[in-house]
């Protein structure tokens, strides 16, 4: 059976960029043999450095564009990202929305087996993403992102309903939940609601004691 995922989005926080990104990745790497599949989602600038600092940790890019190598100034070209260490990516995050056409074109360009997690703000977006067939879909109500209340507490039906909609559309897509996830109880509740992991950011990246938070996140997993 696949392990639950704990996907930590480093965003561009000062506490998770540059040297601090490397330190955070090293802390996460200590849990790679534990009950969860740990994934760090880092800035394109930090891909190579984080992979070097924590070689056994799975590292994803925060965004990729469906472009080739050529005249595409400023775009994030997938082959170069993979060369620099990207082992997966998220797409359509609430802070970087794209069209469904972007997602579909990117999927067609990525190597077989390359994990992609599409972020969905609601059921309709989750259904549209599921029809494209990414590896994962993470449901994240934008109003709860970065807050103190987890989606699993604020409205558990968002998680369970998303699972139902996604699985009815494509049973092979795995569902994660995010927004306000902070602790092991949030992770355990997400699993009970049918999700297969969580996507979080500030709960880890802004923590005063990162090791304690990471320990807590996996504490209720078998």
Residue pairs with C-beta under 8 A, 6 or more apart in sequence:
2 37
2 174
2 196
3 35
3 36
3 37
4 35
4 36
4 37
4 187
4 191
4 196
4 197
4 198
4 221
5 36
5 37
5 39
5 136
5 174
5 176
5 196
5 197
5 198
6 31
6 36
6 37
6 38
6 39
6 187
6 197
6 198
6 200
6 217
6 218
7 39
7 41
7 60
7 90
7 117
7 138
7 176
7 197
7 198
7 199
7 200
8 24
8 28
8 38
8 39
8 40
8 41
8 200
8 201
8 204
8 205
9 41
9 62
9 90
9 93
9 199
9 200
9 201
9 205
10 16
10 17
10 21
10 24
10 40
10 41
10 42
10 43
10 46
10 62
10 201
10 205
11 62
11 95
11 201
11 205
12 43
13 201
13 202
13 205
13 206
14 20
15 24
15 205
15 206
16 24
16 42
16 205
17 43
17 45
17 46
18 45
18 46
18 49
21 40
21 42
21 43
21 46
21 49
21 50
22 46
22 49
22 50
22 53
22 54
23 53
24 40
24 204
24 205
24 210
25 40
25 42
25 50
25 53
25 54
25 57
25 59
26 53
26 54
27 210
27 211
27 214
28 38
28 40
28 54
28 57
28 214
29 38
29 54
29 55
29 56
29 57
30 211
30 214
31 38
31 214
31 218
32 38
32 56
32 57
32 58
34 218
34 221
35 218
35 221
35 222
36 187
36 197
36 217
36 218
36 221
37 58
37 197
38 57
38 58
39 57
39 58
39 59
39 60
39 88
40 50
40 54
40 57
40 58
40 59
40 60
41 59
41 60
41 61
41 62
41 89
41 90
42 50
42 59
42 60
42 61
42 62
43 62
44 61
44 62
44 63
44 76
44 81
44 84
47 59
47 61
47 81
47 84
47 85
47 86
48 84
48 85
50 57
50 59
50 85
51 59
51 84
51 85
52 85
58 87
58 88
59 85
59 86
59 87
59 88
60 86
60 87
60 88
60 89
60 90
60 115
60 117
61 76
61 81
61 86
61 88
61 89
61 90
62 89
62 90
62 93
62 96
63 76
63 89
63 90
63 91
63 93
63 96
64 76
64 77
64 78
64 81
64 86
64 89
64 91
64 106
64 110
65 72
65 75
65 76
65 77
65 78
65 102
65 106
66 78
66 102
66 105
66 106
66 108
66 109
67 75
67 77
68 77
68 79
68 109
69 77
69 79
69 80
78 86
78 89
78 106
78 109
78 110
81 89
82 111
82 114
87 114
87 115
88 114
88 115
88 116
88 117
88 135
89 110
89 114
89 115
89 116
89 117
90 116
90 117
90 118
90 119
90 138
90 199
91 98
91 102
91 103
91 106
91 116
91 117
91 118
91 119
91 134
92 98
92 102
92 103
92 118
92 119
92 120
92 125
92 129
93 119
93 140
94 119
94 121
94 140
94 142
94 145
100 128
100 129
100 132
103 118
103 129
103 132
103 134
104 132
106 116
107 116
107 132
107 133
107 134
110 116
115 135
115 136
116 134
116 135
116 136
117 134
117 135
117 136
117 137
117 138
117 176
117 199
118 129
118 132
118 134
118 136
118 137
118 138
119 137
119 138
119 139
119 140
119 178
119 199
120 126
120 128
120 129
120 137
120 138
120 139
120 140
120 162
121 139
121 140
121 141
121 142
122 139
122 141
123 161
123 162
123 165
126 137
126 139
126 162
126 165
126 166
126 175
127 165
127 166
127 169
129 137
129 166
129 173
130 137
130 165
130 166
130 169
130 170
130 173
131 169
131 170
133 170
133 172
133 173
134 173
135 173
135 174
136 173
136 174
136 175
136 176
136 196
136 197
137 162
137 166
137 173
137 174
137 175
137 176
138 175
138 176
138 177
138 178
138 199
139 151
139 158
139 159
139 162
139 175
139 176
139 177
139 178
140 151
140 177
140 178
140 179
140 199
141 151
141 154
141 155
141 158
141 179
142 179
143 179
144 150
144 151
144 154
144 179
144 180
145 178
145 179
145 180
145 201
146 180
146 201
146 202
147 179
147 180
148 180
148 182
149 180
150 179
150 180
150 181
150 182
150 186
150 189
151 158
151 159
151 177
151 178
151 179
151 180
151 181
152 159
152 177
152 181
152 186
152 189
152 190
152 193
153 180
153 186
153 189
154 180
156 189
156 193
158 177
159 175
159 177
159 190
159 193
159 194
159 195
160 193
160 194
162 175
162 177
163 175
163 193
163 194
163 195
164 194
166 173
166 175
167 173
167 175
174 196
174 197
175 194
175 195
175 196
176 190
176 195
176 196
176 197
176 198
176 199
177 190
177 193
177 195
177 198
177 199
178 198
178 199
178 200
180 186
180 203
181 187
181 190
181 198
181 199
181 200
181 203
182 200
182 203
182 213
183 203
183 213
183 216
183 217
184 216
184 217
184 218
184 219
184 220
184 221
185 220
186 198
187 197
187 198
187 217
187 218
187 220
187 221
188 220
188 221
190 197
190 198
191 197
191 221
203 213
203 217
204 210
204 213
204 214
204 217
207 213
